[in-house]
Amino acid sequence: MSPRKPKPKPAPPPPRDVAIAENMIRLGQLLKLSGLAESGAEARSLVQEGLVQVNGEVETRRGRQLHRGDLVMVDGERVRVA
C-alpha cells in the first residue's frame, strides 16, 4: 500500500467587494458598511481584540485609512475596498 497523500485544502472564496464613494474610508466605517460589524462598538471591539487583518497583517487602529484595493479579513470573511 502506498501512503495516502493529504487532500489539498479548498481555496478560500474570493473577497467580497465593498464600494466606497470617496478615495478612502476608515477601518471602523468599513467594518460597519460591509456588515462585518453590526455597530461602531462591535467594530471597536473586533479591532482592539486583534481580530481584524488589513492586507494580511493584524490592525489595531480603528481609524486606519483604507484605500481601494485594500483587503480586510475578520473571522475568515474577506472584503476588498472597491
Secondary structure, 3 states (H helix, E strand, C coil): CCCCCCCCCCCCCCCEEECCCCCEEEHHHHHHHHCCCCCHHHHHHHHHCCCEEECCEECCCCCCEEECCCEEEECCEEEEEC
